[in-house]
């Protein structure tokens, strides 16, 4: 029997302008840029990773910035919103800080948690959710402009928009080992590894919407945690047996990945926790240099010329 899938590892989305993306996630949200690399499948594009001080799995938002690409189309078969966890009592601070980005100034409640909805400059739907220290002891990145008592701790949940959720429910519970824990306001909630922060998947049905189109402002995929390569191999065999079309293992340098589409068309990834982001930079220097995988080093000069300028100096005006 395969070991249980962990909580969220990271969420990867498509951005527009790289500089605007960097400024919003590091300055406005107070996350740390923990790795500046390229899309290994499209090296003319950055792959930017933001998270806590070490880039721990479960704290990561990552982006492919494609300047000039069209805006994505909202619809079914996509991650409708990505929720970030903050300490209880933080939402008034965040409502003030995020005023230009709020999609509603109202603080709502969902499954007993207070929620604030907003969007990043590219239109990616995000939420801030208050969690207690008993449920989430993560500290986030505490050396940003955001006071540490309000800092984003990491990922909390993803909401998947589906035309019909039944096949996805069967996949989550029957194959992936999630547990359904409640229904509220037309939303069904599932968790993996109860008690672990960042373990929530919500489903909503949107039968009136067209299929989504994944471009700027869209989530590209949702990644869940696996402890090591052996467990990943077990899951790869299990997914093949379930005929979910899983990929071969792909080397991402800071983790290893397999990918598959769940029945509702959302792209899932199962990523290993190891080896982490300090393999090619010290912890103090994370995110300060352009890092390339060994097979792209010979092309460094041409890759650097093709990439847009990106100023990661947080002290500039």
NORURWO-V621349 format. One record per residue. N is the residue number from 1. PSI is psi in degrees with one decimal (none if undefined). Layout:
BEGIN
N|PSI ; N|PSI
END
This chain:
BEGIN
1|132.9 ; 2|143.5 ; 3|153.9 ; 4|141.1 ; 5|139.7 ; 6|-167.3 ; 7|-166.9 ; 8|136.4 ; 9|-52.9 ; 10|165.9 ; 11|129.3 ; 12|132.2 ; 13|170.5 ; 14|126.5 ; 15|175.3 ; 16|-98.6 ; 17|129.9 ; 18|-43.4 ; 19|-42.8 ; 20|-39.5 ; 21|-47.7 ; 22|-47.7 ; 23|-42.3 ; 24|-48.0 ; 25|-28.4 ; 26|-42.4 ; 27|-53.2 ; 28|-49.0 ; 29|-17.0 ; 30|25.3 ; 31|162.6 ; 32|134.9 ; 33|110.1 ; 34|-13.0 ; 35|129.8 ; 36|106.6 ; 37|-159.1 ; 38|162.1 ; 39|114.1 ; 40|-23.3 ; 41|-10.1 ; 42|76.9 ; 43|-6.1 ; 44|1.2 ; 45|137.0 ; 46|156.3 ; 47|110.6 ; 48|130.4 ; 49|126.8 ; 50|144.6 ; 51|-150.7 ; 52|-167.2 ; 53|-26.4 ; 54|-2.8 ; 55|40.1 ; 56|141.7 ; 57|139.4 ; 58|-8.3 ; 59|3.6 ; 60|128.8 ; 61|129.7 ; 62|152.7 ; 63|142.8 ; 64|105.1 ; 65|120.7 ; 66|88.3 ; 67|132.2 ; 68|-5.9 ; 69|153.2 ; 70|159.5 ; 71|141.0 ; 72|161.4 ; 73|125.9 ; 74|144.4 ; 75|-154.9 ; 76|160.7 ; 77|31.3 ; 78|167.5 ; 79|111.3 ; 80|-33.6 ; 81|148.7 ; 82|125.2 ; 83|136.4 ; 84|140.4 ; 85|136.5 ; 86|161.1 ; 87|151.0 ; 88|140.0 ; 89|11.1 ; 90|-14.1 ; 91|-29.5 ; 92|-40.9 ; 93|-47.3 ; 94|-32.3 ; 95|-39.0 ; 96|-43.7 ; 97|-34.3 ; 98|16.5 ; 99|-47.7 ; 100|-13.3 ; 101|-2.3 ; 102|137.5 ; 103|-16.6 ; 104|135.6 ; 105|-3.8 ; 106|133.0 ; 107|120.3 ; 108|175.6 ; 109|137.4 ; 110|122.8 ; 111|40.3 ; 112|8.2 ; 113|141.5 ; 114|136.5 ; 115|138.5 ; 116|126.9 ; 117|139.6 ; 118|179.9 ; 119|147.7 ; 120|175.5 ; 121|-17.5 ; 122|3.2 ; 123|7.8 ; 124|126.4 ; 125|125.7 ; 126|159.3 ; 127|147.1 ; 128|127.7 ; 129|130.6 ; 130|132.4 ; 131|153.1 ; 132|158.2 ; 133|-27.1 ; 134|-31.9 ; 135|-21.7 ; 136|99.8 ; 137|5.1 ; 138|147.9 ; 139|-17.3 ; 140|-165.6 ; 141|117.0 ; 142|12.3 ; 143|38.3 ; 144|-174.8 ; 145|-19.7 ; 146|125.5 ; 147|141.4 ; 148|-30.1 ; 149|-12.2 ; 150|1.5 ; 151|144.2 ; 152|126.7 ; 153|-32.4 ; 154|-166.1 ; 155|145.7 ; 156|-47.3 ; 157|162.6 ; 158|146.4 ; 159|122.7 ; 160|129.0 ; 161|124.6 ; 162|149.7 ; 163|-41.2 ; 164|120.3 ; 165|-6.8 ; 166|-43.2 ; 167|-33.2 ; 168|-38.6 ; 169|-44.7 ; 170|-37.3 ; 171|-47.3 ; 172|-47.7 ; 173|-37.1 ; 174|-27.1 ; 175|-47.2 ; 176|-9.6 ; 177|19.4 ; 178|158.5 ; 179|130.6 ; 180|127.6 ; 181|-4.2 ; 182|163.8 ; 183|136.5 ; 184|124.9 ; 185|42.2 ; 186|20.2 ; 187|133.9 ; 188|135.1 ; 189|135.1 ; 190|146.1 ; 191|152.1 ; 192|142.4 ; 193|73.3 ; 194|139.3 ; 195|-13.7 ; 196|130.5 ; 197|153.0 ; 198|40.5 ; 199|18.5 ; 200|134.4 ; 201|121.3 ; 202|144.2 ; 203|137.5 ; 204|145.7 ; 205|132.9 ; 206|65.1 ; 207|-15.5 ; 208|-6.8 ; 209|151.9 ; 210|170.4 ; 211|143.0 ; 212|161.3 ; 213|118.5 ; 214|99.4 ; 215|-150.1 ; 216|132.3 ; 217|1.3 ; 218|148.5 ; 219|130.6 ; 220|-46.4 ; 221|162.5 ; 222|128.4 ; 223|138.6 ; 224|157.5 ; 225|138.8 ; 226|144.8 ; 227|-33.3 ; 228|178.9 ; 229|-37.3 ; 230|-43.1 ; 231|-38.2 ; 232|-42.0 ; 233|-39.9 ; 234|-43.7 ; 235|-34.3 ; 236|-44.0 ; 237|-40.3 ; 238|-41.3 ; 239|-35.6 ; 240|-42.3 ; 241|-32.8 ; 242|0.3 ; 243|43.9 ; 244|8.0 ; 245|40.8 ; 246|147.7 ; 247|173.0 ; 248|166.5 ; 249|131.8 ; 250|130.0 ; 251|118.0 ; 252|12.4 ; 253|-43.2 ; 254|-8.0 ; 255|170.3 ; 256|147.6 ; 257|147.4 ; 258|150.9 ; 259|149.1 ; 260|156.0 ; 261|128.8 ; 262|167.6 ; 263|-23.0 ; 264|6.3 ; 265|-3.8 ; 266|133.4 ; 267|122.2 ; 268|150.9 ; 269|142.4 ; 270|114.6 ; 271|142.2 ; 272|150.3 ; 273|-37.1 ; 274|156.9 ; 275|-10.9 ; 276|-179.6 ; 277|-7.9 ; 278|19.6 ; 279|-27.9 ; 280|6.8 ; 281|150.6 ; 282|162.3 ; 283|-37.8 ; 284|-26.7 ; 285|8.5 ; 286|132.5 ; 287|6.5 ; 288|-18.8 ; 289|155.0 ; 290|117.7 ; 291|134.3 ; 292|148.5 ; 293|158.5 ; 294|-37.1 ; 295|-6.7 ; 296|-5.9 ; 297|-36.3 ; 298|-19.7 ; 299|12.4 ; 300|-47.7 ; 301|-46.9 ; 302|-34.0 ; 303|-44.3 ; 304|-35.7 ; 305|-37.8 ; 306|-26.9 ; 307|145.7 ; 308|157.0 ; 309|139.9 ; 310|110.9 ; 311|111.5 ; 312|19.4 ; 313|109.1 ; 314|-14.8 ; 315|-1.9 ; 316|157.3 ; 317|none
END
